[in-house]
């Protein structure tokens, strides 16, 4: 201990039970920071998807082709709004407060859109969930602008396609087209 000069960098801390060197304190603090970083990374990677089971493939499989289903019948999530993120769409295009909140959430959780996936964003009062889906012949998506007049005639009265729908009236229509099953988000009245 004779070589130690009292100061901020090289000192010993006397806890009463034993002495802890500055190096030991630094090592312990680095360990705490590292564990904190791992926990943060796990939340970023798993957090947004951890509850995404609120809407899953099985929910859409239960809808017969040509039929509609209310969002509230498919999910227990209390959504104020349900929005579609198409393949390659990593943010909502609107500039309103809801879109800004969702876009901040998507950016903070490093949501990456690609050709092989689409997602529904479930927006609650306090929470947001991302429910991602892999595109396949059995499950694909049509956005509002993709609903042509030939598809529009397949939609039942009272169903209006939307890219974002109010949680209380949100619903899905399942359509069979060119050997694929598509889901259309909309509002049921």
Buried (B, 14 or more C-beta within 10 A) or exposed (E): EEEEEEEEEEBBEEEEEEEBBBEEEEEEEEEEEEEEEEEEEEEEEEBBBEBBBBBBEEBBEEBEEEEBBEBBEBBEBBBEBBBBBBBEBBBBEBEEEBBEBBBEBBEEBEBEBEEEBBBBBBBBEEEBBBBBBEBEEEBBBBBBEEBEEEBEEBBEEEBBBBBBBEBBBBBBBBBEEEEBBBBBBBBBE
